[in-house]
């Protein structure tokens, strides 16, 4: 490497200017949709939008040119430096030993232009403020820079197979096993409606939309409603498969060296995320309800330096929805130890009662009351529906409450804390005990009456805090002290050992 005095300052690739203009794709697409929906007739509002785009193009191009000309970076023997700004010059320097993750991301526009975005996360980049980002570099230059930033003087060699997982296309059948199969269709439809409404097009006045609703309303509902639901499921499943393939194309999870874990994936938007082993605090085995019914699970990393909470969710994925056996194997490979067995300490029966009561109060009672009130005011036909809903919802709440209670468990396995909870998404967290920085004990009038308490372990990684819900109040302090000694010691009061009785004095001794 070059020394601090000789390392040259380098600029971003000039194609950065074209990347800055990528925002015009959305308004230009809206104008195209307007022209198609109005059969070629451009409204005055569309011409105003076009003028705004032209003015915005000029402003963004000027800003991008100034930013490109005033942004420089270099790597010295001990630091990564970036300076930028026009009126107020800003120099950011980060020691190389503090860089924990290096992320290369390329959107379709970046890939079309042959550039990529480099983001270097440091030990304190949980909120994104300590992250250094270079908007557009040549792919070869970014790869070389990533290798230099990720290099460590104490890098060891691997004795085992460094590749933990590759994409198996048989996993694709688990892509539709998410709640977004239905919700994603309505989200997409709502997005299209908002776009059309924003450019002055009333979706309900489009010819084929009116014809579709007329035919749907004039048909036999007991036949058309199930067909519509099947169509939604088919569209949602197709969309889920497409998104799965785009997100996880060319997926590869491997240890590039003894201290660096790397995830590569993506078809249109490619991503390569590196995580330093020293910042890896644990793994999370996640089993959403539908995916669990299909025997699948996914794996996420609990690591520091992955950015804020939004960025952490996208960068921490280690394994897509896959067979649970494969997920357990990959989680063990990331931990460099066997994944803990599911024989955890159960929680008290009061936790089951809490789940039953919450389900009855928030799911069964409101729906039953609404249907009963509508039956009393509008039509008596809805009264049997209220009873039917109450029976079905009560059965569903009982099943979900029992499943959630069976999922509850915790345990200490060597240097790690294991926590399992959830029913709609059953999560098994394996967390390094040394990573726990603080404990929060939370109670409410209802939990205090039941003798329960919720522990939250504060960790400078992942979601920042992980809950151990509905623990016995008498056992929670001891568990927290055993999992992370020294944090709560000053707040704990231990019973004094019994004092031996004083020997009786005889009258002669007097």
C-alpha positions in Angstrom: 0.0 0.0 0.0 1.0 3.6 -0.4 2.0 5.6 2.7 0.0 8.5 4.0 2.1 11.1 2.2 2.2 9.4 -1.2 -1.3 7.8 -1.6 -3.0 9.6 -4.5 -6.5 11.0 -4.3 -8.9 9.3 -6.8 -12.2 10.4 -8.2 -15.4 8.4 -8.8 -16.2 7.1 -12.3 -17.6 9.8 -14.6 -20.6 7.5 -15.2 -21.8 8.6 -11.8 -23.5 11.5 -13.6 -25.7 9.1 -15.5 -26.6 7.2 -12.3 -27.8 10.5 -10.7 -30.2 10.8 -13.6 -31.8 7.4 -13.0 -34.6 9.1 -11.0 -36.2 10.2 -14.2 -37.3 6.6 -15.0 -40.4 6.8 -12.7 -41.9 10.1 -14.1 -41.1 9.1 -17.7 -42.8 5.8 -17.0 -45.8 7.6 -15.6 -46.1 9.8 -18.7 -46.0 6.6 -20.8 -48.8 5.0 -18.8 -50.8 8.3 -19.1 -50.4 8.2 -22.9 -51.5 4.6 -23.0 -54.5 5.1 -20.7 -55.7 8.1 -22.6 -55.1 6.6 -26.0 -52.3 9.2 -26.9 -54.0 12.3 -25.5 -51.6 14.2 -23.2 -53.3 16.2 -20.5 -52.0 19.7 -19.4 -50.9 18.1 -16.2 -48.7 15.7 -18.1 -47.1 18.6 -20.0 -46.4 20.3 -16.7 -44.8 17.0 -15.4 -42.7 16.9 -18.5 -41.5 20.5 -17.9 -40.7 19.7 -14.3 -38.7 16.7 -15.5 -36.7 18.8 -17.9 -35.9 21.4 -15.2 -35.1 18.6 -12.7 -32.7 17.0 -15.2 -30.8 20.3 -15.6 -30.6 20.8 -11.8 -29.6 17.2 -11.0 -27.0 17.1 -13.7 -25.4 20.3 -12.4 -25.4 19.0 -8.8 -24.1 15.6 -9.9 -21.3 17.2 -11.9 -20.3 19.3 -8.9 -20.4 16.4 -6.5 -18.4 14.2 -8.9 -15.7 16.9 -9.3 -15.5 17.5 -5.5 -15.5 13.9 -4.2 -12.2 12.1 -3.9 -11.0 9.1 -1.9 -7.8 7.2 -1.1 -6.6 4.3 1.0 -3.4 4.8 3.0 -1.5 2.3 5.1 -3.9 2.7 8.1 -7.0 4.6 7.0 -9.7 5.0 4.3 -10.4 8.6 3.5 -13.1 10.4 1.6 -13.4 14.2 1.1 -16.3 15.9 -0.5 -18.3 19.2 -0.4 -18.4 22.4 -2.4 -18.7 25.3 0.1 -18.2 23.2 3.2 -15.4 20.7 2.6 -15.7 17.5 4.6 -12.9 15.0 5.2 -13.9 11.6 6.7 -11.1 9.2 7.7 -11.7 5.8 9.2 -9.0 3.5 10.4 -8.8 0.3 8.4 -9.0 -1.8 11.6 -12.4 -0.4 12.4 -14.0 -1.4 9.1 -16.2 -4.4 9.7 -18.3 -4.9 6.5 -17.9 -4.0 2.9 -21.0 -4.1 0.7 -21.0 -3.9 -3.1 -24.4 -3.2 -4.6 -25.3 -2.7 -8.3 -28.8 -1.9 -9.5 -29.8 -2.7 -13.1 -28.8 0.9 -14.0 -25.4 0.4 -12.4 -24.9 -2.9 -14.1 -25.9 -1.4 -17.5 -23.2 1.3 -17.0 -20.6 -1.2 -15.7 -20.3 0.4 -12.2 -21.2 -0.5 -8.6 -21.7 1.2 -5.2 -19.3 0.5 -2.4 -20.3 0.9 1.3 -17.8 0.4 4.1 -19.4 -0.1 7.5 -17.5 0.5 10.7 -17.8 -0.7 14.2 -20.2 2.2 15.0 -22.3 2.4 11.8 -25.5 1.2 13.4 -27.3 4.4 12.4 -25.5 4.8 9.1 -23.6 7.9 10.3 -20.2 6.1 10.4 -20.6 4.5 7.0 -18.5 5.6 4.1 -20.1 5.3 0.6 -18.8 5.7 -2.9 -21.6 6.1 -5.3 -20.2 4.7 -8.5 -16.9 2.8 -9.2 -15.8 0.6 -11.9 -16.5 -3.0 -11.0 -12.9 -4.1 -11.2 -11.8 -1.1 -9.1 -14.5 -1.7 -6.5 -13.5 -5.4 -6.2 -9.8 -4.4 -5.7 -10.8 -1.7 -3.2 -13.0 -4.1 -1.3 -10.2 -6.7 -1.0 -7.8 -4.0 0.4 -10.4 -2.7 2.9 -11.3 -6.3 4.0 -7.7 -7.3 4.4 -6.3 -8.0 7.9 -2.8 -8.6 9.0 -3.9 -11.5 11.2 -5.9 -13.3 8.5 -5.6 -17.1 8.9 -6.3 -19.9 6.6 -9.3 -22.2 6.5 -9.0 -25.9 7.0 -12.6 -26.8 6.2 -14.7 -26.2 3.1 -15.1 -22.4 3.0 -18.4 -22.6 0.9 -21.3 -22.9 3.3 -24.2 -22.8 0.8 -25.0 -22.4 -2.9 -28.4 -21.9 -4.5 -30.4 -25.0 -5.1 -33.2 -24.4 -7.5 -35.4 -27.0 -5.8 -35.7 -24.4 -3.0 -37.8 -22.3 -5.4 -40.9 -24.2 -4.5 -40.8 -22.6 -1.0 -40.9 -19.1 -2.4 -44.7 -18.8 -2.3 -44.8 -19.9 1.3 -45.0 -16.4 2.7 -47.9 -14.1 3.7 -46.8 -11.7 0.9 -48.2 -14.1 -1.7 -51.6 -12.5 -1.1 -50.5 -9.1 0.3 -48.0 -8.5 -2.4 -50.7 -8.5 -5.1 -52.8 -5.9 -3.3 -49.7 -3.8 -2.6 -48.8 -3.9 -6.3 -52.4 -3.0 -7.2 -52.4 -0.1 -4.7 -49.1 1.2 -6.1 -50.4 1.2 -9.7 -53.6 3.0 -8.5 -51.6 5.7 -6.7 -49.3 6.3 -9.7 -52.3 6.6 -12.0 -54.1 8.9 -9.6 -51.0 11.1 -9.2 -50.8 11.7 -12.9 -54.6 12.5 -13.2 -55.9 9.2 -14.5 -59.0 7.7 -12.8 -58.5 4.0 -12.8 -62.2 3.3 -12.4 -63.0 5.1 -15.6 -60.7 3.0 -17.8 -62.7 0.8 -20.1 -61.5 -2.7 -19.4 -61.6 -2.0 -15.7 -65.3 -1.0 -15.9 -66.1 -4.1 -18.0 -64.3 -6.4 -15.6 -66.3 -5.1 -12.6 -69.6 -5.3 -14.5 -69.0 -8.9 -15.5 -67.8 -9.8 -12.0 -71.0 -8.3 -10.4 -73.4 -9.9 -12.8 -71.9 -13.4 -12.4 -72.6 -16.0 -9.8 -70.6 -14.8 -6.7 -70.1 -18.3 -5.2 -68.2 -19.2 -8.3 -66.5 -15.9 -9.2 -65.2 -15.1 -5.7 -63.2 -18.4 -5.3 -61.9 -17.9 -8.9 -60.8 -14.4 -8.0 -59.0 -15.7 -4.9 -57.3 -18.4 -7.0 -56.2 -15.7 -9.5 -54.8 -13.7 -6.6 -52.9 -16.7 -5.3 -51.6 -17.6 -8.8 -50.4 -14.0 -9.4 -48.9 -13.8 -5.9 -47.1 -17.1 -6.3 -45.7 -16.2 -9.7 -44.5 -12.8 -8.3 -42.9 -14.5 -5.3 -41.0 -16.9 -7.5 -39.8 -14.1 -9.7 -38.6 -12.1 -6.7 -37.0 -15.1 -5.2 -35.0 -15.8 -8.4 -34.1 -12.1 -8.8 -32.9 -11.7 -5.2 -31.0 -15.0 -4.9 -29.6 -15.6 -8.3 -26.1 -16.9 -8.3 -26.3 -17.1 -4.4 -23.1 -18.1 -2.6 -22.3 -18.0 1.1 -18.7 -18.6 2.0 -15.8 -17.9 4.4 -13.4 -16.0 2.2 -10.8 -16.3 4.9 -10.7 -17.3 8.6 -12.2 -13.9 9.6 -14.5 -12.8 6.8 -17.9 -14.2 5.8 -19.3 -13.1 2.4 -22.7 -13.4 0.8 -23.1 -12.9 -3.0 -26.5 -12.8 -4.7 -28.7 -11.0 -7.2 -29.7 -11.0 -10.8 -30.7 -7.5 -11.8 -29.5 -5.9 -8.6 -26.3 -7.7 -7.5 -25.0 -7.5 -3.9 -21.9 -8.7 -2.2 -21.8 -8.3 1.6 -18.8 -9.1 3.8 -19.1 -9.5 7.5 -16.1 -9.7 9.8 -16.2 -12.6 12.2 -15.4 -10.3 15.1 -18.6 -8.4 14.6 -20.8 -11.6 14.1 -22.7 -11.9 17.4 -25.0 -14.8 16.5 -27.5 -16.1 14.0 -31.3 -16.1 13.8 -33.2 -19.1 12.4 -36.6 -17.8 11.3 -39.5 -20.0 10.5 -42.6 -18.1 9.2 -45.9 -20.0 9.7 -46.5 -21.0 6.1 -42.8 -21.7 5.5 -42.7 -23.8 8.7 -45.7 -25.8 7.5 -43.7 -26.6 4.3 -40.7 -27.7 6.3 -38.6 -24.6 5.5 -36.7 -21.9 7.3 -34.3 -19.0 6.6 -31.2 -17.7 8.3 -30.1 -14.2 9.2 -26.9 -12.9 10.8 -26.8 -10.9 14.0 -23.9 -8.7 13.3 -22.7 -5.1 13.9 -21.7 -2.6 11.3 -24.5 -3.5 8.8 -26.1 0.0 8.9 -29.4 1.2 10.4 -32.3 -1.1 11.0 -33.7 -0.8 7.5 -30.3 -1.6 5.9 -29.6 -4.4 8.4 -32.7 -6.2 7.3 -31.5 -6.4 3.7 -27.8 -7.1 4.5 -28.2 -9.7 7.2 -29.8 -12.3 5.1 -27.6 -15.4 4.9 -29.9 -18.0 3.5 -33.1 -17.8 1.4 -36.2 -19.9 2.3 -34.8 -23.4 2.2 -35.3 -26.8 3.8 -35.0 -26.5 7.6 -32.3 -29.1 7.7 -30.2 -27.0 5.3 -30.9 -23.9 7.4 -29.7 -25.6 10.6 -26.6 -26.8 8.8 -25.8 -23.3 7.4 -26.5 -21.7 10.8 -24.0 -24.1 12.4 -21.5 -23.3 9.7 -21.8 -19.6 10.5 -21.4 -20.2 14.2 -18.5 -22.6 13.6 -20.3 -25.0 16.0 -23.3 -27.3 16.0 -26.6 -25.5 16.1 -28.1 -26.0 19.5 -30.7 -28.7 20.0 -34.3 -27.6 20.5 -34.5 -29.0 24.1 -34.9 -25.6 25.8 -36.4 -24.7 29.2 -40.1 -24.2 28.8 -42.0 -21.2 30.2 -44.8 -21.3 32.8 -48.4 -22.1 31.9 -49.3 -18.5 32.7 -47.8 -17.6 29.3 -50.3 -19.8 27.6 -53.2 -18.1 29.4 -51.9 -14.7 28.3 -51.9 -15.7 24.7 -55.4 -17.1 25.0 -56.7 -13.9 26.6 -55.0 -11.6 24.1 -56.4 -13.6 21.2 -59.9 -13.5 22.6 -59.8 -9.8 23.3 -58.2 -8.6 20.1 -59.4 -11.2 17.5 -62.6 -13.0 18.6 -64.5 -10.3 20.6 -64.2 -7.3 18.2 -65.3 -9.3 15.1 -68.1 -11.0 16.9 -69.4 -7.7 18.3 -69.3 -6.0 14.9 -71.2 -8.8 13.2 -73.8 -9.1 16.1 -74.3 -5.3 16.1 -74.8 -5.3 12.3 -77.2 -8.2 12.6 -79.3 -6.4 15.2 -79.3 -3.1 13.3 -79.1 -4.0 9.6 -80.3 -7.6 9.0 -80.8 -10.7 11.2 -79.0 -12.8 8.6 -75.7 -11.6 10.2 -76.5 -13.0 13.6 -75.7 -16.6 12.7 -72.5 -15.3 11.0 -71.5 -13.8 14.3 -71.9 -17.1 16.1 -70.0 -18.9 13.3 -67.2 -16.4 13.4 -66.9 -16.7 17.2 -66.6 -20.5 17.0 -64.1 -20.5 14.2 -62.0 -17.6 15.6 -62.0 -19.2 19.1 -60.7 -22.5 17.6 -58.0 -20.6 15.6 -57.0 -18.6 18.7 -56.7 -21.7 20.8 -54.5 -23.5 18.2 -52.3 -20.4 17.7 -52.0 -19.8 21.4 -50.9 -23.4 22.0 -48.4 -23.2 19.1 -47.0 -20.0 20.4 -46.6 -21.5 23.9 -44.9 -24.6 22.6 -42.4 -22.3 20.8 -41.4 -20.5 24.0 -38.1 -21.6 25.4 -34.6 -20.5 26.5 -31.3 -21.9 27.5 -27.6 -21.3 28.0 -25.3 -23.4 25.8 -21.7 -22.7 26.7 -20.8 -19.2 25.5 -24.2 -18.6 23.8 -27.7 -17.7 24.9 -30.5 -19.5 23.0 -34.0 -18.0 22.8 -37.0 -19.2 20.9 -40.5 -17.6 20.5 -43.2 -16.7 18.1 -45.9 -18.4 16.1 -46.5 -16.4 12.9 -42.7 -16.3 12.8 -41.0 -18.7 15.1 -37.5 -17.3 15.7 -34.6 -19.3 17.3 -31.9 -16.8 18.3 -28.4 -18.0 19.1 -26.6 -15.1 20.7 -23.1 -14.7 22.0 -23.4 -13.9 25.7 -20.4 -11.6 25.6 -22.3 -9.4 23.2 -25.1 -8.5 25.7 -24.5 -4.9 26.8 -27.6 -4.4 29.0 -30.8 -5.9 30.3 -34.3 -4.4 30.4 -37.0 -6.1 32.6 -40.5 -5.1 31.5 -43.7 -5.8 33.3 -47.3 -4.7 33.1 -50.3 -5.0 35.6 -51.3 -8.2 33.8 -47.9 -9.8 33.7 -47.2 -8.9 37.4 -50.5 -10.6 38.3 -49.4 -13.7 36.4 -45.9 -13.6 37.9 -44.2 -13.0 34.5 -41.6 -10.6 33.2 -40.1 -9.9 29.8 -36.3 -9.7 29.5 -34.8 -7.7 26.6 -31.1 -8.1 25.8 -29.5 -5.0 24.4 -27.0 -5.8 21.7 -24.9 -3.5 19.5 -25.9 -5.6 16.5 -28.9 -6.8 14.5 -32.2 -5.4 15.8 -30.4 -3.8 18.8 -32.5 -5.7 21.3 -33.9 -9.2 21.6 -36.8 -10.2 23.8 -37.2 -13.2 26.1 -41.0 -13.0 26.7 -43.0 -14.2 29.6 -40.3 -15.5 31.9 -41.1 -16.4 35.6 -40.5 -13.3 37.6 -38.6 -15.1 40.2 -36.2 -16.8 37.7 -35.6 -13.8 35.4 -32.9 -12.1 37.5 -31.0 -15.3 37.9 -31.1 -16.0 34.2 -29.9 -12.5 33.3 -27.0 -12.8 35.8 -26.0 -16.2 34.5 -26.2 -15.2 30.8 -24.3 -11.9 31.2 -22.6 -11.7 34.6 -21.8 -8.3 36.1 -24.6 -6.3 34.5 -27.3 -6.7 37.2 -25.1 -7.6 40.1 -25.4 -4.3 41.9 -29.2 -4.5 41.7 -29.6 -8.1 43.0 -30.1 -8.8 46.7 -29.1 -12.3 47.7 -30.4 -13.9 50.9 -27.9 -13.9 53.7 -26.7 -17.3 54.8 -28.1 -18.5 58.1 -25.9 -17.7 61.1 -24.9 -20.6 63.4 -26.5 -20.4 66.8 -24.4 -19.1 69.6 -23.2 -21.7 72.0 -25.0 -21.8 75.3 -23.0 -20.5 78.3 -23.2 -22.6 81.5 -23.7 -21.1 84.9 -20.2 -22.2 85.9 -18.7 -20.0 83.2 -20.4 -17.1 84.7 
